[in-house]
Amino acid sequence: MAFLEDSPEAPSEHELQIGDDIGEEVEVFAKFLDECIIARGSAAEQRARIFKLVDHYYGYARETADVMRERVRLARLARGGSGDSTSSSINARANNNIRSTRSAPRLGLRSGGMDIDDNATTVASTTQQHELDQSENTAASAQRWEEEAQTWDLLRRLLPLRYREKNSSGPAASTGAGGFQPLRRPSADKPPQSRREYWADFVLTEPKARERKTILEWLQSSASSSGPDIDEIVQDLQRNAERGEILAHGWLHTRGAIKQHKRLLATSEALDPNSPDVADSNLDAPHKLVTQLDPDVATRQAGRKLAPQDAFFEQAIWLGCYELLRRGKSMSEIRDWCVERTEVWRAASISALPLSNGEDDDVPNFDCLSTVLWRRMCYRLSQEGSADVYERAVYGILSGDLASVEAVSKSWDDLTFAKYNAELRAQFDAYLVRQSDQAAVHSVILQHGDVPTGSYSDSLSHPSARTSGVGAGTTSSFLRDQRDNRTRRDAVNTPAKALQAAVIDEKLDAFLFQQGVLLAEYANKETESKLIPKYDSLVSGAGAALTAAVSDPKFVAPTDCHGLRILAHVLIVVSALDKLDGKGKDVAALGPLARRHQTEEHAIASYISFLRLARLEELIPLYASKLFGERCYTNMALNLIHIEDRDIQVRLLQLMRKLGLDPVKFVKTLPQLFLAEVVEQNDKETQQQKRSSKTPFVFNALHSSPPTLKFGRQIKTGIFGSSSDIEDDEGPIEDPDDVMVVDKSDELLIRSMEWMMLVDGLVLEMCDFGVRIYKYFLKHGHLTAARVLVARVSSSEIIRQKTRFGSDIPEEADPAWWDEVFGAPSRLNVDSDAVMMDEDTFDTGNGSSNANGLSLSDEVAKHQIAAHARPLFELECLVNALDCLETTGVLSQVISNSHVADSTRDRQVAKSIDDNAKFMRGFMKSLLKGWLLHSVDDDPGYTQLREMYLPQVIIGFASTLQFAGTTSSRDYMLECMELAAVVAAPDSDVAGVLVSTGRMKELVESFASCSKALAIWTSDMKKGPGASSKKTRELGWSRELWSVKQ
């Protein structure tokens, strides 16, 4: 899954495979989004850009769907198939209705007819299976893109209706989709005359009529674009009709049988079905055939049928008519199709259909009452039990009958079409009733009955209820009623159709919320997720219901990057339109519902994680900018922290600013977020330690053995540990080179500091965060991480890059840089009333920027920076001093473990310990005087750190000086004696720490050991015997004072 907030590293191999499934559509959609949704211009202009964005998405999805469908067709042709990319199940259903009257042809070979090589068969079977799998994948992809194109098509039709400008019908409201003529309402002083005018007036004035018409047109357009050609649908039925390529001339086989019987009877009169001559004739063998050829003869002559071949032909015609109506074809197309089959009477029976916008809709003096009567006649025909199922469906469409159309519906689109066709025709019928003479309407109802409308609207006796749509069920509730049928249930329970139903019902918020619950359940299944937080079910009071809802297959799977892409962009588009309409989400306005909206946004957050898997990090700020409130920055922090390339980091910060985001807020979010995580994790570990009686971290750098003359108090090697001490999710990390490897959570903190270095200003914040991170590292013994932080983000580098007065600090600065820049340490008062801006104040105001083009912060005084930076510098000095102690321990171990004299090695060790002692001397300067006593806050943690580290570091420093004195120069032992004087000075602040921790005795023993070595040790590898350094003379030190004379 894509929830990777617990992994700061690059995506794993498995995760990369998930990312590789993402195609070019990701970048295409992002490009359109970046171009269209930037907030500039008036509200109308922004709204138009959003509608254009949806058009772009539809155009791309439609083009891709067409390409994929063509690939499927070509693949089937290559395998010897029919080439029909959408094999119609309608044909199979139609054949099953009549095939029982005919024997199926025998197919295949007799067993044993040939010998087949088993190996060749196996190879061929494997190849065919591979080709079949590829074909199935291509077909599934084609279906997915077709459903996506339909979704965007629905949105591009509905959104302009629902988000049109106030007090304006909007251009999209008056123009039918699919290129139909615009609807023009007659003027108020001129009543409608033609059928088109009545239809236009109805659509523009009746509540919900325009939207229902739009949805119906979308369903018709989808059927037309995604379905096969109608001739292909009916070709099997035509083949079973056994009439070759002949489409016209009606029932050929039945006509031939009737003519043959008339010849036998030598009559030209119409045959009487009750005549004995007919009863004993071939017309009744093996099935009773009709005796006449008028269209309703099968209904009138009960018990008689058409010839089986003509029954197939009849069903093919009604199936074609149903498909023509289902696809919303115009009257001219319907008429041409019927004329080609010499069945023009069928087109005449459909001619009153107002949804086709035919050319004959402009005939004046339209009679509303005749259309009301015509609808009832169509309904009566749709209920005719002896008629074919598709004949009843055709008249069901014309009358708005739901049951007859449902009977042939197998897909979600068919069921939804049946529902909205029934609702719209019932509403139009109610409109026409109000336009007609009420007495005449009452007479029609008495003579011909009414059309029952089920649960979707009331009867004609309550026209007001029907007009308002009272009782009309939602698409979702209607489809739930179809789940008793397995085929329909499978058609309904798909993510694409569930999303389309949510859009139609205006319940997108509820659908996205339930989808977000599913994503949160998945993300938090093993560990708590920061990217996808789990919704607090106690707040909603419906936790159990939500948990049950997410198991529904209608939701997008958490690993479906394509489905999440669609959901994310739909949410972005709708949220942008809501914002322009004044319905945008606001933290203060939402209140307790903020978490609910956050759950809805889980789709965007999940999609952003997939972008990381696809290594498309530069798209992350674009989508994160659409998240709610602070989540925008938190999400970017969790998904971008793994990036280490400086150029990419700078480019991402520039993208954030271009998108209207605050790069400063982003980089400040990083350490805040990851510090909070490690503190939370540490609290859990502390509780576990208390329950398991485990001891917390205790710093111990010294061996318990007494000091020696050569080394003083011996220091342990491995103060910083080794790479094998670091564990990840799979156990200890073994590193053959034993390089510095830190824990993942520590690495995140270090990287957050590196990100902050890329933004000018924030010098005080960086110092404060740095101090907090060092305190965490040192308190919990993460010394390797502290050493890595010193190497990658040093205090000198912070001052050098972020202040003007620090620009002269060299890149490889020694500890003396602090006194050169800020002077000797002193207790600083940082009270805001006492801060005085002096000549060293540096300006980082909005008028200046760095090379990266990022704005700088406000003016900060030099001594204010010193107050915040001093604890950071002093903690760095401690880490560096510990590093020197470890070097001392390693060198002493090299000497003590060697039993063979080697002058070359001894000189190398002498030089190394000499350099190490010099380094440590510089770092110890700040530790021996006021270490962590000059800070902007009185954190008790400073006292804990002083007691934990200072005593052992001072004792270790004395041992380092003694080791250097016995190995390199005796001057270091004299310096160790000077250290004793510093500790014992009246104003010393370290003596109290040594006493309170019980380490003073150990330090005295170290000084005693050093004085004894100074008295005994006479050789000086660096200077030779009797030499005296300039420093020795300046400080008044005398080697002879410590020499023991014989």
SEDO-915102 format. One record per residue (C-alpha): x, y, z; residue in one letter. Coordinates in steps of 0.2 Angstrom, whole numbers, padded with zeros to 4 digits, always signed. Layout:
% SEDO-915102
XYZA...
This chain:
% SEDO-915102
+0000+0000+0000M+0005+0018-0002A+0005+0023+0016F+0024+0026+0018L+0025+0039+0032E+0035+0026+0042D+0049+0024+0029S+0061+0039+0025P+0070+0029+0012E+0067+0027-0006A+0052+0015-0011P+0056-0003-0009S+0056-0015-0024E+0038-0021-0021H+0032-0003-0019E+0041+0002-0036L+0031-0012-0045Q+0015-0003-0038I+0022+0013-0045G+0026+0006-0062D+0008+0002-0064D+0004+0021-0065I+0004+0027-0083G+0006+0043-0092E-0012+0048-0087E-0005+0053-0070V+0006+0067-0078E-0008+0072-0091V-0021+0074-0077F-0008+0084-0067A-0004+0095-0082K-0022+0099-0085F-0025+0102-0066L-0010+0114-0065D-0016+0124-0080E-0034+0126-0076C-0037+0127-0057I-0025+0141-0052I-0036+0154-0043A-0035+0169-0054R-0048+0180-0063G-0066+0182-0058S-0077+0168-0051A-0085+0166-0068A-0069+0164-0076E-0063+0152-0063Q-0079+0142-0065R-0077+0141-0084A-0059+0135-0082R-0065+0121-0070I-0078+0116-0083F-0064+0116-0096K-0054+0105-0085L-0067+0092-0084V-0069+0093-0103D-0050+0089-0104H-0052+0074-0093Y-0066+0068-0103Y-0058+0070-0119G-0042+0061-0113Y-0052+0046-0106A-0063+0045-0121R-0048+0045-0133E-0039+0032-0122T-0055+0021-0121A-0057+0021-0140D-0039+0016-0142V-0041+0002-0130M-0057-0004-0137R-0049-0005-0155E-0035-0015-0147R-0047-0027-0141V-0056-0029-0157R-0040-0032-0167L-0034-0045-0154A-0050-0054-0156R-0049-0053-0175L-0031-0060-0174A-0038-0075-0164R-0051-0078-0177G-0066-0070-0167G-0079-0059-0174S-0071-0043-0170G-0085-0037-0159D-0076-0029-0145S-0092-0030-0134T-0099-0047-0136S-0118-0044-0133S-0126-0055-0120S-0142-0049-0127I-0140-0060-0142N-0138-0075-0131A-0153-0071-0121R-0163-0069-0136A-0158-0085-0143N-0162-0095-0128N-0180-0089-0128N-0183-0098-0145I-0169-0111-0147R-0179-0124-0137S-0189-0126-0153T-0174-0130-0164R-0161-0143-0162S-0143-0137-0159A-0130-0141-0173P-0117-0154-0168R-0100-0147-0166L-0083-0155-0165G-0074-0171-0170L-0077-0189-0166R-0066-0195-0153S-0051-0204-0160G-0052-0196-0177G-0034-0190-0176M-0018-0192-0167D-0011-0176-0158I+0007-0174-0152D+0005-0171-0133D+0021-0159-0132N+0015-0149-0146A-0002-0148-0138T+0006-0142-0122T+0016-0128-0130V+0001-0122-0140A-0010-0122-0125S+0003-0112-0115T+0004-0099-0129T-0014-0098-0131Q-0016-0096-0112Q-0003-0082-0112H-0012-0073-0127E-0029-0075-0118L-0022-0068-0102D-0015-0053-0112Q-0032-0051-0121S-0041-0051-0104E-0030-0038-0097N-0032-0027-0112T-0051-0030-0111A-0052-0026-0093A-0041-0010-0096S-0053-0005-0110A-0068-0007-0099Q-0060+0003-0085R-0056+0017-0097W-0074+0016-0104E-0081+0018-0087E-0070+0033-0083E-0075+0042-0099A-0093+0039-0094Q-0089+0047-0077T-0081+0062-0084W-0095+0064-0097D-0108+0063-0083L-0099+0077-0073L-0096+0088-0088R-0115+0087-0091R-0121+0089-0073L-0109+0101-0065L-0113+0116-0077P-0131+0113-0072L-0128+0112-0053R-0115+0126-0052Y-0121+0139-0065R-0120+0157-0060E-0134+0164-0049K-0149+0172-0058N-0143+0164-0075S-0148+0148-0083S-0131+0146-0090G-0126+0141-0108P-0125+0123-0103A-0142+0123-0096A-0151+0127-0112S-0140+0117-0124T-0143+0098-0125G-0127+0088-0124A-0123+0078-0139G-0125+0092-0152G-0144+0094-0150F-0152+0110-0154Q-0153+0122-0139P-0170+0123-0130L-0179+0140-0132R-0193+0143-0121R-0208+0152-0129P-0211+0170-0123S-0222+0173-0109A-0236+0181-0120D-0235+0167-0133K-0240+0150-0127P-0231+0134-0134P-0237+0129-0151Q-0226+0114-0157S-0221+0099-0148R-0203+0106-0147R-0209+0121-0139E-0219+0112-0126Y-0204+0101-0123W-0193+0116-0121A-0205+0125-0109D-0207+0109-0099F-0188+0106-0097V-0184+0124-0092L-0199+0126-0080T-0202+0110-0071E-0191+0106-0056P-0178+0093-0059K-0184+0090-0077A-0168+0098-0084R-0157+0087-0073E-0166+0071-0077R-0166+0075-0095K-0147+0078-0094T-0144+0061-0085I-0155+0052-0097L-0146+0059-0112E-0129+0054-0104W-0135+0036-0102L-0141+0036-0120Q-0124+0043-0126S-0114+0031-0115S-0124+0016-0123A-0121+0023-0140S-0102+0026-0138S-0098+0010-0128S-0110-0003-0136G-0107-0012-0153P-0116-0008-0169D-0135-0012-0168I-0133-0023-0184D-0120-0033-0175E-0132-0035-0160I-0145-0043-0171V-0134-0052-0183Q-0137-0069-0173D-0155-0067-0173L-0155-0063-0192Q-0144-0078-0195R-0157-0089-0186N-0171-0081-0196A-0163-0091-0211E-0166-0077-0224R-0149-0073-0229G-0145-0055-0232E-0164-0051-0234I-0169-0038-0221L-0186-0032-0229A-0202-0041-0234H-0208-0046-0217G-0212-0063-0211W-0206-0073-0226L-0208-0091-0219H-0225-0087-0212T-0231-0079-0228R-0224-0094-0238G-0234-0106-0227A-0250-0096-0228I-0248-0095-0247K-0245-0113-0249Q-0260-0117-0239H-0271-0105-0249K-0265-0114-0265R-0270-0130-0258L-0287-0123-0254L-0288-0113-0270A-0293-0098-0261T-0288-0080-0260S-0298-0075-0245E-0291-0073-0228A-0289-0089-0218L-0301-0091-0204D-0290-0099-0189P-0306-0108-0183N-0309-0116-0200S-0308-0135-0201P-0297-0133-0216D-0284-0124-0206V-0285-0136-0191A-0281-0151-0202D-0268-0142-0212S-0249-0141-0211N-0251-0124-0203L-0254-0133-0187D-0239-0144-0188A-0229-0144-0178P-0234-0128-0171H-0250-0118-0174K-0246-0104-0186L-0255-0087-0188V-0266-0086-0203T-0264-0068-0207Q-0250-0056-0208L-0255-0040-0199D-0244-0034-0185P-0255-0038-0171D-0260-0055-0177V-0250-0065-0164A-0259-0055-0151T-0276-0057-0159R-0275-0076-0163Q-0271-0083-0146A-0262-0099-0146G-0255-0096-0163R-0237-0091-0167K-0226-0085-0181L-0214-0098-0190A-0199-0100-0179P-0188-0091-0192Q-0200-0076-0192D-0200-0076-0173A-0182-0073-0174F-0184-0060-0187F-0197-0051-0177E-0187-0052-0161Q-0172-0045-0171A-0183-0030-0176I-0189-0026-0159W-0172-0028-0151L-0166-0016-0164G-0180-0004-0160C-0176-0005-0141Y-0157-0002-0144E-0162+0013-0155L-0172+0021-0141L-0160+0015-0128R-0146+0025-0137R-0157+0040-0139G-0157+0040-0158K-0166+0053-0168S-0183+0050-0176M-0175+0051-0193S-0162+0037-0189E-0176+0027-0181I-0187+0029-0197R-0172+0025-0209D-0169+0009-0199W-0187+0004-0200C-0189+0008-0218V-0174-0002-0223E-0184-0017-0216R-0201-0011-0223T-0207-0010-0205E-0211+0009-0206V-0226+0007-0195W-0215+0004-0181R-0207+0021-0183A-0224+0028-0183A-0229+0021-0167S-0213+0029-0159I-0215+0046-0168S-0223+0054-0152A-0207+0052-0143L-0202+0069-0137P-0184+0065-0131L-0178+0062-0149S-0178+0080-0154N-0183+0075-0172G-0185+0086-0187E-0204+0084-0186D-0205+0091-0168D-0209+0109-0176D-0226+0105-0183V-0238+0118-0175P-0254+0115-0166N-0247+0101-0155F-0261+0092-0146D-0256+0088-0128C-0271+0077-0125L-0267+0065-0139S-0249+0063-0132T-0257+0059-0115V-0268+0046-0123L-0254+0039-0134W-0244+0036-0118R-0258+0026-0110R-0259+0015-0126M-0241+0012-0126C-0242+0006-0108Y-0256-0006-0112R-0245-0013-0125L-0230-0015-0113S-0241-0026-0102Q-0246-0038-0116E-0241-0055-0110G-0241-0063-0127S-0229-0050-0134A-0210-0052-0135D-0200-0046-0121V-0191-0033-0131Y-0208-0027-0139E-0214-0024-0121R-0198-0015-0117A-0200-0003-0132V-0217+0002-0127Y-0211+0002-0109G-0199+0016-0114I-0212+0025-0123L-0224+0025-0109S-0212+0026-0095G-0216+0009-0088D-0203+0003-0076L-0206-0015-0075A-0205-0019-0093S-0189-0010-0096V-0181-0018-0081E-0185-0035-0088A-0172-0033-0101V-0160-0023-0091S-0143-0031-0086K-0132-0017-0083S-0131-0003-0071W-0134+0009-0085D-0149+0000-0091D-0157+0000-0074L-0153+0018-0071T-0160+0022-0089F-0176+0013-0084A-0178+0023-0068K-0175+0040-0076Y-0185+0037-0091N-0200+0032-0080A-0198+0048-0070E-0195+0060-0084L-0210+0053-0094R-0221+0053-0079A-0216+0071-0076Q-0219+0076-0094F-0236+0068-0094D-0241+0078-0078A-0236+0094-0087Y-0246+0089-0103L-0261+0085-0092V-0260+0103-0084R-0260+0110-0102Q-0275+0100-0107S-0293+0101-0104D-0296+0093-0087Q-0313+0086-0092A-0305+0078-0107A-0291+0071-0097V-0304+0064-0084H-0313+0055-0099S-0296+0048-0105V-0292+0041-0088I-0309+0033-0086L-0309+0025-0103Q-0291+0019-0104H-0284+0019-0086G-0269+0027-0079D-0250+0023-0079V-0245+0016-0062P-0228+0024-0057T-0223+0014-0042G-0213+0023-0029S-0206+0037-0040Y-0221+0048-0041S-0240+0049-0037D-0254+0046-0049S-0261+0059-0060L-0274+0062-0047S-0260+0071-0038H-0252+0081-0051P-0243+0093-0039S-0235+0078-0030A-0229+0072-0047R-0223+0088-0053T-0212+0091-0038S-0206+0073-0038G-0212+0069-0021V-0208+0050-0017G-0195+0049-0030A-0182+0037-0024G-0163+0040-0027T-0153+0030-0039T-0143+0021-0025S-0159+0016-0016S-0167+0010-0032F-0152+0000-0037L-0151-0008-0020R-0168-0015-0023D-0161-0024-0038Q-0149-0034-0028R-0160-0049-0027D-0154-0053-0045N-0136-0059-0045R-0132-0052-0062T-0139-0035-0058R-0130-0036-0041R-0114-0038-0050D-0118-0024-0062A-0122-0012-0048V-0108-0016-0035N-0094-0008-0045T-0084+0007-0039P-0087+0016-0056A-0106+0014-0055K-0106+0018-0036A-0097+0034-0040L-0109+0039-0054Q-0124+0035-0043A-0117+0046-0029A-0114+0060-0042V-0132+0059-0049I-0140+0058-0031D-0129+0073-0025E-0122+0062-0011K-0104+0063-0016L-0099+0068+0001D-0106+0053+0009A-0098+0041-0004F-0081+0049-0002L-0083+0048+0017F-0087+0030+0017Q-0072+0028+0004Q-0061+0037+0016G-0066+0025+0031V-0061+0010+0020L-0044+0018+0016L-0042+0023+0035A-0046+0005+0040E-0033-0002+0028Y-0020+0010+0032A-0022+0008+0051N-0024-0011+0051K-0006-0014+0058E+0001+0002+0064T-0007+0020+0066E-0005+0030+0050S-0001+0048+0050K-0005+0050+0032L-0022+0042+0033I-0029+0044+0051P-0043+0033+0056K-0060+0042+0059Y-0066+0043+0076D-0081+0032+0075S-0087+0038+0093L-0089+0055+0086V-0101+0050+0073S-0110+0037+0083G-0110+0025+0069A-0094+0016+0070G-0101-0002+0067A-0112+0004+0052A-0096+0012+0044L-0086-0003+0047T-0099-0014+0038A-0101-0002+0024A-0083-0002+0019V-0084-0021+0015S-0095-0017+0000D-0086-0020-0016P-0093-0004-0023K-0078+0005-0015F-0061+0008-0023V-0048-0004-0017A-0034+0004-0007P-0022-0003-0019T-0031+0003-0035D-0021+0018-0040C-0032+0021-0055H-0048+0022-0045G-0040+0033-0032L-0034+0045-0046R-0052+0047-0052I-0059+0050-0035L-0045+0062-0031A-0048+0073-0046H-0067+0072-0044V-0065+0078-0026L-0054+0092-0031I-0065+0098-0045V-0081+0098-0034V-0072+0106-0020S-0066+0120-0031A-0084+0123-0037L-0091+0123-0020D-0078+0136-0015K-0083+0147-0029L-0101+0145-0024D-0098+0150-0006G-0099+0132+0000K-0080+0129+0003G-0074+0120+0019K-0067+0131+0033D-0059+0125+0049V-0069+0137+0060A-0085+0134+0050A-0084+0115+0051L-0080+0113+0069G-0082+0095+0074P-0085+0090+0056L-0068+0094+0051A-0062+0076+0054R-0076+0070+0043R-0070+0081+0029H-0053+0075+0032Q-0059+0057+0030T-0067+0062+0013E-0049+0069+0008E-0041+0052+0011H-0043+0048-0007A-0032+0063-0012I-0019+0058+0002A-0019+0040-0004S-0016+0046-0022Y-0002+0057-0016I+0007+0042-0009S+0005+0033-0025F+0014+0048-0034L+0028+0045-0022R+0029+0027-0027L+0029+0032-0045A+0044+0043-0041R+0033+0059-0047L+0037+0069-0031E+0036+0085-0041E+0018+0082-0043L+0015+0080-0024I+0014+0099-0020P+0001+0101-0033L-0011+0089-0025Y-0006+0092-0007A-0011+0110-0010S-0029+0104-0011K-0029+0096+0006L-0038+0104+0021F-0029+0115+0033G-0013+0110+0041E-0014+0093+0033R-0007+0100+0017C+0010+0103+0025Y+0009+0087+0035T+0006+0077+0020N+0020+0085+0010M+0032+0082+0025A+0028+0064+0026L+0029+0061+0007N+0044+0072+0003L+0056+0069+0018I+0065+0055+0008H+0072+0066-0005I+0090+0070-0002E+0095+0079-0019D+0097+0097-0015R+0092+0103-0032D+0076+0093-0031I+0072+0100-0014Q+0075+0118-0020V+0064+0115-0035R+0050+0108-0024L+0051+0123-0013L+0049+0134-0028Q+0034+0124-0034L+0026+0126-0017M+0027+0145-0018R+0020+0145-0036K+0005+0136-0029L+0002+0148-0016G+0009+0137-0002L+0021+0144+0011D+0039+0135+0010P+0043+0142+0027V+0028+0134+0035K+0032+0118+0026F+0050+0117+0033V+0045+0121+0050K+0032+0107+0049T+0045+0094+0046L+0055+0095+0063P+0038+0098+0073Q+0030+0083+0065L+0045+0071+0068F+0049+0077+0085L+0031+0074+0090A+0032+0057+0083E+0048+0052+0092V+0042+0059+0109V+0026+0049+0107E+0036+0034+0103Q+0048+0037+0117N+0033+0039+0130D+0027+0022+0124K+0044+0014+0126E+0046+0022+0144T+0029+0014+0149Q+0035-0003+0142Q+0051-0001+0152Q+0042+0002+0168K+0031-0013+0165R+0046-0024+0161S+0058-0016+0174S+0070-0012+0161K+0083+0002+0165T+0083+0018+0154P+0098+0023+0145F+0113+0027+0156V+0129+0035+0148F+0145+0026+0153N+0161+0030+0143A+0174+0025+0157L+0180+0008+0162H+0179+0004+0180S+0197-0001+0182S+0208+0012+0191P+0219+0024+0181P+0236+0018+0174T+0252+0028+0171L+0251+0026+0152K+0233+0029+0149F+0225+0037+0164G+0207+0031+0166R+0204+0020+0151Q+0190+0025+0140I+0178+0013+0131K+0178+0011+0113T+0161+0011+0105G+0154+0026+0114I+0144+0029+0099F+0140+0011+0096G+0141+0003+0079S+0130+0000+0064S+0125-0017+0071S+0116-0008+0086D+0104+0000+0074I+0088-0009+0070E+0075-0008+0057D+0058-0017+0055D+0068-0033+0051E+0081-0033+0065G+0099-0026+0067P+0107-0018+0052I+0123-0027+0048E+0136-0015+0039D+0152-0023+0035P+0161-0006+0034D+0153+0000+0051D+0149+0017+0044V+0138+0029+0053M+0120+0022+0052V+0106+0030+0062V+0089+0025+0066D+0075+0029+0053K+0066+0041+0065S+0083+0050+0069D+0087+0051+0051E+0070+0060+0048L+0075+0073+0061L+0092+0076+0053I+0084+0078+0036R+0071+0090+0042S+0085+0101+0048M+0093+0100+0031E+0077+0106+0023W+0076+0121+0034M+0093+0126+0028M+0086+0129+0011L+0075+0143+0016V+0082+0160+0021D+0079+0166+0038G+0072+0155+0052L+0089+0156+0061V+0081+0156+0078L+0069+0142+0074E+0083+0132+0067M+0093+0134+0083C+0078+0130+0094D+0074+0114+0084F+0092+0109+0083G+0093+0111+0102V+0078+0100+0104R+0084+0087+0093I+0101+0086+0101Y+0093+0085+0118K+0082+0070+0112Y+0097+0062+0105F+0108+0064+0120L+0095+0060+0133K+0091+0043+0124H+0108+0039+0120G+0107+0041+0101H+0125+0047+0100L+0128+0041+0082T+0113+0052+0076A+0120+0067+0086A+0137+0065+0077R+0129+0064+0060V+0119+0079+0064L+0135+0089+0068V+0142+0083+0052A+0128+0088+0041R+0120+0103+0049V+0133+0112+0060S+0129+0127+0070S+0143+0136+0061S+0135+0132+0044E+0118+0139+0050I+0126+0155+0056I+0136+0157+0040R+0122+0154+0028Q+0108+0163+0037K+0116+0178+0044T+0126+0192+0036R+0138+0194+0050F+0143+0175+0049G+0147+0175+0031S+0166+0176+0035D+0165+0160+0045I+0176+0147+0035P+0167+0131+0030E+0178+0120+0040E+0177+0130+0056A+0186+0126+0072D+0177+0129+0089P+0186+0146+0090A+0174+0153+0078W+0161+0157+0091W+0172+0169+0101D+0177+0177+0085E+0159+0180+0080V+0150+0183+0096F+0163+0186+0109G+0166+0178+0126A+0151+0169+0134P+0139+0179+0145S+0122+0177+0153R+0110+0184+0140L+0094+0192+0143N+0082+0189+0129V+0067+0199+0136D+0058+0206+0121S+0058+0223+0129D+0077+0223+0132A+0082+0217+0114V+0091+0232+0106M+0094+0232+0088M+0112+0237+0084D+0123+0239+0070E+0125+0220+0068D+0106+0218+0065T+0104+0209+0048F+0089+0212+0037D+0080+0197+0031T+0064+0206+0026G+0052+0203+0012N+0061+0214+0001G+0076+0202+0000S+0078+0184-0006S+0092+0171-0008N+0098+0163-0024A+0083+0150-0023N+0071+0164-0024G+0064+0161-0007L+0058+0175+0004S+0067+0179+0020L+0061+0182+0038S+0061+0198+0049D+0075+0207+0057E+0084+0198+0071V+0097+0206+0083A+0114+0198+0083K+0114+0195+0102H+0097+0187+0101Q+0104+0175+0088I+0118+0172+0100A+0106+0168+0114A+0097+0155+0104H+0113+0148+0095A+0124+0146+0111R+0115+0130+0117P+0116+0123+0100L+0134+0127+0099F+0138+0120+0116E+0128+0104+0113L+0139+0102+0097E+0154+0104+0107C+0149+0090+0118L+0146+0078+0104V+0163+0083+0096N+0171+0080+0113A+0163+0063+0114L+0170+0059+0097D+0187+0064+0103C+0185+0052+0118L+0181+0038+0107E+0196+0041+0097T+0206+0041+0113T+0199+0024+0118G+0203+0017+0101V+0221+0023+0101L+0224+0017+0118S+0217+0000+0113Q+0228-0001+0098V+0243+0002+0110I+0238-0009+0124S+0234-0024+0112N+0251-0023+0103S+0265-0033+0111H+0279-0029+0097V+0288-0012+0097A+0285-0003+0081D+0293+0015+0080S+0284+0020+0064T+0267+0015+0072R+0272+0024+0088D+0275+0040+0079R+0258+0038+0070Q+0249+0035+0086V+0258+0050+0094A+0253+0061+0080K+0235+0055+0081S+0234+0057+0099I+0242+0074+0098D+0229+0080+0085D+0215+0072+0095N+0220+0081+0111A+0221+0098+0102K+0204+0095+0095F+0196+0091+0112M+0205+0105+0120R+0195+0117+0109G+0178+0108+0112F+0181+0107+0131M+0183+0126+0132K+0164+0129+0132S+0160+0113+0142L+0171+0119+0157L+0163+0136+0159K+0144+0139+0159G+0139+0124+0148W+0121+0124+0145L+0119+0138+0158L+0116+0152+0146H+0100+0148+0137S+0084+0157+0132V+0074+0144+0143D+0076+0136+0160D+0073+0118+0154D+0077+0106+0168P+0083+0094+0154G+0099+0104+0154Y+0103+0100+0172T+0100+0081+0167Q+0112+0083+0153L+0125+0091+0163R+0124+0078+0176E+0124+0064+0163M+0139+0069+0152Y+0150+0083+0160L+0158+0072+0174P+0163+0058+0163Q+0168+0070+0149V+0180+0079+0161I+0187+0063+0167I+0190+0057+0150G+0198+0074+0145F+0210+0072+0159A+0214+0054+0153S+0216+0060+0135T+0228+0073+0141L+0238+0060+0151Q+0238+0048+0136F+0244+0062+0125A+0257+0067+0138G+0265+0049+0139T+0264+0047+0120T+0267+0064+0112S+0272+0078+0124S+0273+0080+0143R+0266+0097+0140D+0249+0089+0140Y+0251+0082+0157M+0255+0099+0163L+0239+0105+0155E+0230+0091+0164C+0237+0099+0180M+0230+0116+0174E+0213+0107+0172L+0213+0103+0190A+0215+0121+0194A+0201+0126+0183V+0189+0113+0191V+0195+0119+0208A+0193+0138+0204A+0180+0147+0215P+0169+0152+0201D+0169+0135+0193S+0152+0128+0189D+0158+0110+0185V+0164+0106+0203A+0146+0106+0210G+0141+0094+0196V+0155+0082+0200L+0151+0082+0218V+0133+0080+0216S+0135+0065+0204T+0149+0057+0215G+0162+0058+0202R+0174+0070+0211M+0184+0056+0219K+0187+0048+0202E+0193+0065+0194L+0205+0067+0209V+0212+0050+0206E+0214+0054+0188S+0224+0070+0192F+0234+0060+0204A+0238+0047+0191S+0243+0061+0179C+0254+0069+0192S+0263+0053+0195K+0266+0050+0177A+0272+0067+0175L+0285+0064+0189A+0290+0047+0181I+0289+0050+0163W+0304+0058+0156T+0303+0055+0137S+0295+0067+0125D+0293+0060+0108M+0288+0076+0101K+0301+0088+0109K+0314+0077+0116G+0321+0077+0134P+0323+0094+0141G+0314+0104+0128A+0302+0118+0133S+0288+0125+0123S+0283+0143+0122K+0266+0139+0130K+0275+0131+0145T+0285+0147+0148R+0270+0158+0146E+0260+0149+0159L+0274+0147+0171G+0274+0128+0169W+0291+0120+0174S+0295+0102+0169R+0309+0102+0182E+0296+0105+0196L+0289+0087+0192W+0306+0079+0189S+0312+0067+0202V+0331+0069+0205K+0342+0054+0209Q
